[in-house]
């Protein structure tokens, strides 16, 4: 996730109230996968470093002593390229019976990239350091390797549509900081936590054999950390 630095006029004229910027970052992410609170990934949940880019606009208020209120918005793109693999082999329900999962050791889903729009609000301190929070909506592009059942006879009662069962538009929240080096260049670090998504309709195959997960769904999540440089025009 690339982050927009809050506008700062450390090295610029105070008439600079609105500025455009472009950023290039490296990112790393941590994914998760669970079913009814039980972790089901194989523990290999961190991605290798990849590229993030961003472009946006930021503005500030009049300076009050050494503090400014900063607001802005940006478009971002985070390349992730991480596959999650099921790690557990069995499921024990209430300590009564144990079922074996056919997908143990197999890939479940792969995150390709995250892209979206976010807004931010925060403070610029001493015309040098920006501290802010950000939130927005993103599109979580992923490949799903498990089967989603879509039996028309249940469509009036449960969500059987494959698009809704693998919903990819998610809200997120995060924090960031920027240190302005010159009038045009800054260093930025940012953290983003995406709301967990539920993948539904993956319980049994057409023969009634337990295909993957108990109760027919599992939850996935992803957090992203980026560090990089931002250029202000």
Secondary structure, 3 states (H helix, E strand, C coil): CCCCCCCCCCCCCCCCCEEEEEEEEEEEEEEEEEECCEECECCCCECCCEEEEEEEEEEECCCECCEEEEEEEEEEEEEEEEEEEECCCEEEECCCEEEECCCCCCEEEEEEEEEEEEEEEEEEECCCEEEEEEEEEEEEEEEECCCCCCCHHHCCCCCCCHHHHCCCEEEEEEEEEEEECCCCEEEEEEEEEEEEEEEECCCECCCCCECCCHHHEEEEEEEEEEEEEEEEC
